[in-house]
Amino acid sequence: MEQLVALHKHWLIADSVKEVVTVKVGGDHGLPEELAEMAEMLSSFSRLSVLYGLIYVVIEGYREMKCQDDDIDSLLSNEEFVDTLRLFRNSTCKYPIYNTVIS
């Protein structure tokens, strides 16, 4: 049961990030409008990368716990998408040793 609670905690963290992916940071930054828009877009992309990485953490836990659910298993059957999430997690949450992409 503790593992399931820990997995749910990671899902809640991912969900909380999802809620702020497109929120404008705003503030009086004094940047030209075009530069401010680019900064907002980069910030949103960074939050989206964290969200995708966290979703993979949940997938990893789901698989390690050998959970089973027909709907979820159907979504996870697309290994290309799951692997893309893994790469997002690696590039966002792991320090790249020797400036190489961690696969």
C-alpha positions in Angstrom: 0.0 0.0 0.0 2.9 2.4 0.8 4.2 2.0 -2.8 0.8 2.9 -4.2 0.6 6.0 -2.0 4.1 7.0 -3.2 3.1 6.5 -6.8 0.0 8.6 -6.2 2.2 11.3 -4.7 4.2 11.5 -7.9 1.0 11.6 -9.9 -0.2 14.5 -7.8 3.1 16.4 -8.3 2.8 15.9 -12.0 -0.8 17.1 -12.0 0.1 20.2 -10.0 2.8 21.1 -12.6 0.2 20.5 -15.4 -2.0 23.1 -13.8 0.7 25.8 -14.3 2.2 24.8 -17.6 0.6 27.7 -19.5 0.3 30.2 -16.7 2.0 33.5 -17.5 4.8 34.4 -15.1 4.3 38.1 -15.7 5.7 40.7 -13.6 7.4 44.0 -14.3 10.5 42.7 -16.1 11.2 45.7 -18.3 11.9 43.5 -21.3 10.8 44.4 -24.9 7.5 42.7 -25.7 8.9 40.2 -28.2 11.7 39.1 -25.8 9.1 38.8 -22.9 6.9 36.6 -25.1 9.9 34.4 -26.0 10.8 34.1 -22.3 7.2 33.1 -21.5 7.3 30.4 -24.2 10.6 29.1 -22.9 9.3 29.0 -19.4 6.1 27.2 -20.5 8.2 24.7 -22.4 10.4 24.1 -19.4 7.4 23.4 -17.2 6.0 21.1 -19.9 9.3 19.2 -20.0 9.2 18.7 -16.2 5.5 17.5 -16.5 6.5 14.9 -19.2 9.4 13.8 -17.0 7.2 13.4 -14.0 4.6 11.4 -16.0 7.4 9.0 -16.9 8.3 8.6 -13.3 4.7 7.6 -12.7 4.9 5.1 -15.6 8.1 3.7 -14.2 6.5 3.2 -10.8 3.4 1.7 -12.3 5.5 -0.9 -14.2 7.8 -1.6 -11.3 4.8 -2.3 -9.1 3.4 -4.5 -11.8 0.1 -2.7 -11.7 -2.6 -3.7 -14.2 -5.4 -1.6 -15.7 -6.7 -2.3 -19.2 -7.1 1.4 -20.1 -3.6 2.4 -18.8 -2.0 -0.7 -20.3 -3.5 0.2 -23.6 -2.0 3.7 -23.4 1.4 2.3 -22.4 1.4 -0.2 -25.2 2.8 2.6 -27.5 6.4 2.1 -26.6 7.6 4.9 -28.8 5.6 7.5 -26.8 6.6 5.9 -23.5 10.3 6.0 -24.6 9.9 9.7 -25.6 8.7 10.4 -22.1 11.7 8.6 -20.7 14.0 10.7 -22.8 12.2 13.9 -21.5 12.7 12.7 -18.0 16.4 11.9 -18.6 17.1 15.3 -20.4 15.2 17.3 -17.7 16.0 15.5 -14.5 19.4 13.9 -14.9 22.7 15.7 -15.2 24.3 15.0 -18.5 27.7 13.4 -17.9 30.4 14.6 -20.3 27.8 16.7 -22.2 26.1 13.7 -23.7 22.5 13.0 -23.9 21.5 10.3 -21.4 19.5 7.6 -23.1 
